[in-house]
Amino acid sequence: MSLPRFLGRYLRRYWAPAALALGAILVYALSTAAVAALVEPIFSEVLRTDERPFPGLGGGSDGEGAGGEPAGGAASEAGPLPDFGDWFGRGWEWLKDRLGITPDNVFVFLPLIFALVFLIRNLANFSSGFLFQRIGLGVVTDLRNDLYSRILRQSSRFHSQHPSGELMARVINDVALIQNAVSNRLLDLLQQPITLLFLLVLLLSTHLQLALTCLVAAPLLLYPIARFGRGMRRTSHRSQERMADISTLMAEAVRGHRVVKAFGMEGFEEGRFRRATHRHLRVNLRAQLIANLAGPVVESLSVVGGAALLIHAGSRIHRGELSGGELMGFLVTLIMMYDPIRKLNKVNLVLQEALAAGQRVKRVIEMPNEVRERPGAWAPGRFERAVTYDGVSFAYDDRTVLHGVDLTIRRGEIVALVGPSGAGKTTMVNLIARFFDPDEGRVAIDGADVRDLTLEGLRSLIGIVTQETVLFNDTVRNNIAYGRSDLPFERVREAAAAAYADEFIAGLPQGYDTLIGEGGLRLSGGQRQRLAIARALLKNAPILILDEATSQLDSESEALVQKALYNLMHGRTTLVIAHRLSTVQRADRIVVMEAGRIVETGSHAELLALGGTYKRLYEIQFRS
């Protein structure tokens, strides 16, 4: 899908304010042309700068000036082009008849009409501006929500390939650039060309020869505008890439601040960040160079052209071919045309930034999700029999981590997966919850391929406690309930008590209403883990995954967490991943993995007697 069609999907939702805004734009453009057209009669009729009146406004309805000659050279030179002077002249004659305006009071009414038209112009400008702000903010809100939802629902493979800082830059910085373009510059993109068209027609009808002379020089202004726009687009793309680098570095350093401090690497991280910000600075300086050079170049060319125009017009005034009032009206119209051109130049620069940002956002939103529900997916009922791996193979890019794995985990059974790092243990459990899909084979629950189940229904059967405890910057209660604010407090407290967390929670400053900080950093590791176990207990899922749930705890904390885990595992089908073999000895079955294959299966005693990989790992851990 092209970028205009992609963004058009969001703009179509706001067709009503867009229609009102377009109406306001037309009123603005017409009133701007009317303001310019009224300049000449003000000089001719009100200020009396010319010996002859403005055509049709003060010298009779026949449109002749003094001496019976056509008033000014514009009408005779304009040919078949529409003559705004005649239109406004006829309107002025009709208004004079209705209001009783005479040459004696025209100096009152004409300025009042000028002021009224100017007020209408400003009202239309305000209305169109506010309506486009409404459209822009609405579009950006929808786009940001869709982008966040898309990122949130992507597979784990997607998140492993895209750093969090890069994704944050897409959601925050890129969407902000689009907001600026839609809210502030899309209005100019529509309003200024229409206004320019009205002023151009007025300019041609005012004095054709002078207008054509000016238009011949127009390409000299358009060429630098186009060149600056192309340069700005390339530079904006590089700027956003550098900002994504900065976001990634910051996210890594903040998340791993303890490692940074422990290794004394503050200076190293500061150096990496400074180099990244310096690269961003260089790209931004180039962008600002282009942005700040564009205006002076265009304005300088305009001044040179204006000087040439004054020389030409002055010579015609001296020859009696042009009046001062006509020249003033022409110059005011020409000057008013500069503002739309200037704004269109800024539109071009901002639009190029937004287009580059839009392409990046579009790529993320349209990136296919490898984990998606099949047509006709159904929600499973109760888990009754077994979880089955049937010839499962899986690879991360070109690195195969599982090779034709077959395994059945019966309902109520506790199965431990052990083996060296990289053996494929975590990948095995990730496939159950469809964080990834297998490349070959299938994972089944009660005989049904998990890819045939709805994601919501499948994951409702599974509870997970991981090595890296994920908690949110919220209260203790909300972290345990997690999205289920309707649950009564007693149920939350029961889950906490079963996880041996109620006692330490009661000692917190606000108890269950205590904010625990980002990632739960105000709690100890054991406390965080017990909150995660309480959350899993409250979910009450029949299938439980414990991925290195005690590997980062001290002995005292591990003892409490183990007691909580025994409560959690009771009556559930449990798949345990552990490097500490002491934590898996109570499993019903131990599955030993090596290089993506199951090499041994049995109880703790059976595997020791077998004298294979398990015994070697056991001796390594307990030799001392």
N, C-alpha and C positions, 0 to 999 in steps of 0.2 A: 504494500500500500504506500502511495506517495505521501510525502509529508503534508501537503495541503489537505488531502483527503483525511489523513489521520487527525489533524487539528480540527478539520471541519466537523468531525463527529461530535466534538465537544462544543463547538460554536453553535451548531444547530439546536442545541438544547435551550438556547437563549434567543430564539427568533423574535419573540415579542419585544423585549427591550431593544433588540437590533433594528427592528422595523421603526420604532419610535426614534431611535438615534439617527437612522437614515433620513427620516423626515426633518429632524432638527438640523442635520447637515445641509440639506437643500435650502432650508430657511436661512441658515448662516451664510451660505454661498451667495444666495440672491441678495440678502441684505448687505453683504460686503460690497457686491457690485453696485448696489444702490447708493451706498455711502460714497463710493468713488465717483459715480455719475453726478451726484449732487454738488461736488466740489466746484465744477465750472459754473453752474447757475448761481452759486453763492458768490463767486467772484464777480460774475457779470451783472447779476440782478441786485444783490445785497450790497456789495462793496463798490460796484460801479467802476471796475477797473478798465472796462472796455467802452468805447464809444457806442458800439452796437450791442444789443441784448443777446442773451443766449437763445439759440433757435427754438422757437415755439414757446418760450417761457416769459417773454416780456415784450415781444414785438409783434403780436398778433398771431392768429391761428394759422396764417398761411406759411409760417416758418421762414419769412424773409426778414432780413435785418435792414438797417438803414440803407437807403439808396436802392432798395429792391433787389439787392444781391443775396444769394444764399448765404446764410450766416455761418461763416467759417468755411474752411476748406475741406472739412471731414466728410460731409455728406456727398459732395461731388466726387471725392476720391474713393469712397467706400464701395461704390458699385453695388452689386447685388447683396452684399453682406448686410445682416440686420443692423439697424441703426438704433442703439439704445437711447440716443439723444431724442429721437422722434417719439419713442415709446414713453419716455419720462416726460417729454414735452406735452404729449396728448393727455397723459395722466394729470399733469400739473394744470392744464387748461380746464379739465373737468373738475378738479378740486377747487380751482379758483371760482368757478361758477357756483359750486355748491356752498362754499364758505364765504363767498363775497370778498375774495382777496383782490386787492388793487395794487397798483404800483406804489401807493402811499403806505401800505401796511405789509408788503411782501417781505420787508426786512425783519418782520417779527415771525411770520408764519414759516418761512423757509428754514431758518435755524431751528425752529421747533420741530419741523418735519425731520430735519437732519438728526436731531437728538433722539427723536422717537425711533427712527430706523436704526440708529446706533444701539439704542437700548434693546430693540428686538434682536439685533445681531448678537449682543452679549448674552441675552437670555438663551438664544439658540445654542450658542457656544457652551454655556454652562450645562444645558440639558444634555447635549451630545456627549460632553466630557464625563458627566456623572453616569450616564447610561453605559458608556464604554468601560468605565471603572467597574460598574456592576457586572458587566459581561466578563471583563478580564479577571476579576477576583473569583467569579463563579467558575470560569473555565479552569483557572489554575487550581482551585480547591478540588474540583473533580479530577483533574489530571494528577495532582499529587496523591489523592486518595487511591486512584487506580494504580499508580506506580507503586505505592507502598504495598497495596494488596497483592500486586503481581510479584514483588520481591518476596513478600512474606510466604507466598504459596509455592515458590520455586523449590526445586529439589535440593538436597544437600550437595549434590555435585555442582550446581550453579553457585552456591555460596562458597564452596571451596575454590572456585575459579575467579570469583569477584570479591576483592577485599571490601570490608565494611566501609572504609573511608571513601572508596569509589562510589558505592551505592548511596552513601549519605550525600555526596556531592551531587549525584543525579537528582535526589529527592529535594534537596534544599537549594543549591546554587543554580542548577540548570532550570528548574521550574521557576525560580525567581526571575531569571532572564526572560523566560516566556511571559511571565506576568507583566513585566515592564513593557514588553512589546505589545501585548494585547491591550493592557489597560491604558497605556499612555501613547503608544505610537500607531496602533491600528486605527485610532480615530484620525490622526493626521494622514495616514495612508489613504483614507477614504475622503476626508473633508478637504484636504488641501488640493488634490487634483481637481475636484469639482469647483472649488473656489477659484482656482487658477484658470479653469475653462471659462467661467463667467467673466472674470477680469480680462481674459484674452479676447473674448468676443467684444467686450466693451472697448478695449484698447484698439482693436481693428476698426471698429465703427467710429471711434473718435477721430483718428487720423491714420489712414491706411499706410501712407508712405513711411511715416515715422515708425509705425508699428512693425512694418516689414523689415526696416533697417535694423530694429532692435532684435527681431527674431532670427535674423541671419547670424547674429553673434551668440545665440542661445547654445549651440553645440559646444562653444568654448567653456560654458558653465557645466554642461551635462557630462562632458568627458571626465573631468577630475572627480565629480561625484561618483561616477561608476567605478573609477579606479580606487578611490578611497574605500568604497563599499566592499570590493573584492578583498582588499588587504585586511579590512577589519574582520571579515568572516574567518579568514585563515588564522589571524592572530587570536580571535576569541576562542576558537577551538583549542588552540594550544594553551591558552590561559586556563580554561576549564580543566584540561588534563593535568596541568600543574597544581591546580587547586585540589583535585582528587588525590594527587600524591601527598599533599600537605595533610589532608583529612585522614588518609591512611596512616601516615607516620604518627599523627597525634593520637589516633584511636589505639594504635599499638602501644605507644609509650604510656598512655594513661591506664590502659588495661593491664599492662605488665610493669607497673611502676615499682612493685616490690623487687622484681628481678633487676630492674635498672639500678635501684638503690643498692641492692645486695652486691652487685658487681662493680659499683662505683662508676657506672657508665653515663652519669648525667651529662658530662661534657661531651661524650660521644654522641648521645642522642640530640643534644643541643646543636652539635655540628651538623648532623644529618638534617635537622629541621631548618637550620640557617641556610644550608645549601639548597634545600627545596624551596624555601621562601625567596631566596635570591633568584632562582630560576623563574619563579612566579613573578617576581619584581621585574625582571628583564622583559618578559612577555607583556606584562601590563604596561610598562613604559613604552613599548612599541605600540601597543593599542592606543595609549593616550597621545602618543606622537601623531598617529594617524587621525585620531578624533579631533585633536586641537589644531592640526594643520589644515583640516578640511575647511573649517569656517573661514580663516584668514585668506586662504587661496581663492575660495569662491567670492568672498567679499572684495578682495583686491581686483579680481577680474571684473566684478560689477562696477567698481568705482572707475576703472579705466574706461569701461563701456559707457558709463554715465557722463564722463567728461567729453567723450566723442559725441554723445547725443546732444549735450548742451551747445557744443560748437555748431553742430548742424542746425539745431532748432534756432539758435541765436541768429544765424545767417538768414533763415527764413523769416524771422520776425522783422529784421531790418529791411527785407524786401517786401514786407507787407503781406506775406503769404500765410501768416499765422498770428493769432492774437495772443495776448498774455494770458487771458482766461483759459483759452484752449490748451496752451502749453502747461498751465498749472494743473488742469484736470488730467491731461495726459501723463504728466510726471507723477501725480498722486496715484493714478492707476498703476503706473509702472512700478512705483515704490511699493505699493500694496501687493504687487505680484511677487516681490522679493521675499516677503514673509512666507508664503506657501513653499517657495523654492528652498528657502533656508530650512524650514521644518521638514521638507521631504528629504533633504540631505541628512538631517539627523535621523529621520525614519529609516533611511537606508542603512546607516551605521548600526543602529539598534536592532534593526530587522535581521541583519547578517549575524549578529550575536545570537539572537533568538533562534534563527534557523539552525545554526550549529548546535545550540542546546537542544532544540527540538529533535534533531536527528539522533542525538545520544539518548534522550528519553524514549523516543520511538523504538530504538533498537532494544532497550531493556523491556519495554512493555510487550513488544512483539516477539521477544525471544521465547521459543517454544519451551514448555514445561514437560520434561520427560516423564514426570510422575503425574498422570492425570487419569481421571475416571473413564472407564470404557463406557460406551453406550449401553444402557440397560443395567448398569451397576446396581447392586442391591445391598441393603443394610443387613448385616448378619444378626442372628438372634443370640442366644446364649452359647458360650463356648462349652463344648461337651466332650470332645474326644482327644484331639491331638493337633500339634503344630508340626508340619512336615516340610523338610527340605528335600526336593526331588531333582537330583542332577543339577544343582545350582552352580553356575560359574558367573564371575563378575570381574570387571577390570576398571581401574581408574585410568582413563586415557589409554596408554599403551602398556600399562603395568597390570597384569592379571594377579588378583589377590585371592580368588576362590576358584578351585578346579573341580567341577563335578561333585559337589558335596551332597551326600545323602544322610539325613538325620531325622529321627522322629522323637518328639518330646510329648509324652503322654500327659493327659490332664492330671493335675495335682503333683506332678513330678518336679523335683528340683534337679536341674542339670547345670553343671559347671563347665565353662569353656576355659581351658588353660592352654598355655603355649607361649613361645617367645614373642616379642614385639614384631608386628608385621605378619603374624600368622593368619590374620583374617577374622579374628574373634569379633571385633566391633562391627565389621562389615556384616557378619552373620546376623547380629541383632538388629542392625539398621534395616535389613531387608524385610524383617517381620512387619515393621511399622511403615514400610514403603517410603523411607527417606531416600532410598534408591530402588530401582527395579533390576532384577538379575538380567544379565546378557543372555544366559541360557538356563533352561530348567524353570522351576517354579517353587514358590513358597506357598503352602496351603494351610488353612485353618479349617479343621473338620472337613477336609477334602476339597474345599473351595479355594481356588487360586485367589490370593489376596488382591490381584489386579481386577477381579470381577466384583469386588466389594466396594462400597462407597468409602471414601477416605475417612469421613466422620464416623461411620459405623465401625470400620476397622480399628481406628485409633481409640475408640471408646472402650475396646476390649483390652487395651494395653496401658500399663503404668510403667514409668521409667524413672529410675534414680541413677544419675550419672556421676562420674568422677568429678567433673567440673559442675558444681552446684550452681544452678541458674535461679537467682532470686531477683526481685524487682524493687525499685526504690519506692516502697509502699509500706503499709503497716504489716505487722506479723499476721494479723487475721486475714488480710487480703492476699498475702502470699500463700497461706495455706489453702484458702478457699479458691484462689486464682480464677477470677471471672465468674464466680458463682455467688454473687452478693445476696442471693435469696436464701442461702443456707442459714439455718438458725445457729446462733453462737454456740450452743451446747454441742452440736455436731463437730464444729471446728475444734472445740476444746477437747472432746473425746479423742479425736484424731491426734491432737498434740500430746495428750496423755499417753496414748498407745505408742507414740514415738519417743517417749521420755523427754518431751520438750516443755511440758506444762510448767514444771518447776522453775526452769530458768526464765521462761516467758513472764511468769509472775513477778520475777525480780527485776524486770526491765522498768524504766521510768514510767511508761504509760501502759504497761502490760501488753495486751494483745493489740492495742492501738499505737504501739511504738513504731516509728519509722525506722527502718533498718539500713537505709542508705543504698547507694548503687551497688548491686551485686551482693547486698547483705554484708558489706565490709565492716559494719559496726558490731558484728557477731563473730565468734570464733568459728573455726572450721567445723568442729563437731556440732555446734549449734546450728550452723547453716545446713549441715547434712540432715540433722534431725527434723528441721522444718521441711526439707524436701521429702523426707520419708512421710511426714504427717500429710503433706499434700497428696502423695501417692496413696496413702491409707484412705484419705477422704474420697478419692476418685473411685476406690473399690473395684478396680479392674481385675478380671480373672487371670490375665497373663501379666507377669511382672518381669521386667528387665532390670538387672542390677549391673551396671557397667563400672567396675572399679570403684564401688561406692565407699570403700573405707581406705583406699590406697594412700590418701594424703593426711591421715589422722594420726595423732599420737596414741599411745597404748590405752590411756585412760578414756579418751574420747572414743576410740575404736570399740572399747568394751561396751559403752553405752549405745553406740550406734548399732553394734551387732545385736544387742538385745532388742532394739527397735526394729531391726531388719527381720529378726525371727518372728516378731508379731506381724510384720508386713507379709512375710512369706507364707504364713499359716493358711492352708486351704487354697493356695494359689499355685498355678503352674509357673515356675520360676526358672529363668535363664540367667545364670550368674557368670560374669567375667571377672577374673581375679588373677593378679600376679602373685599375691601372697597365698601360697598353697594351704596355709593354716586356716584360711577362711572358707575353703571349699571341701574340707574333709567330711562335713555333715551332708554333702550333696548325695542324692540317690544315685547319681551317675556322673562321672567325670569324663569329659570329651577332650582329648588332647589334640591340638592342631599344630601343624607345622607346614609352612610355605603354602598355605591355602588348602591344605588337605587334612582330613581326619586320619590320624595315624594310630590312635589308641582310644579304647573306650572301656570303662569299668569303674569299680569302686576304688577308693583310696588304697585299700589293702591289695586288691587284685592288680592294680597298676604298679605298685611297688614290687610285687612278686614277679611281674612281667619283665622288669629290669630294662625298660626302654626309655623313651624320651621323658616320661613323667618322673621316673626314678632319678634320671640325671638332673632334671630341674629341681627336684626335691632335695637332692644332695647338695646342689649348689647353694640353696637357700639355708639349709640347716647344718652345713658342714662345720660352721663355727659354733 
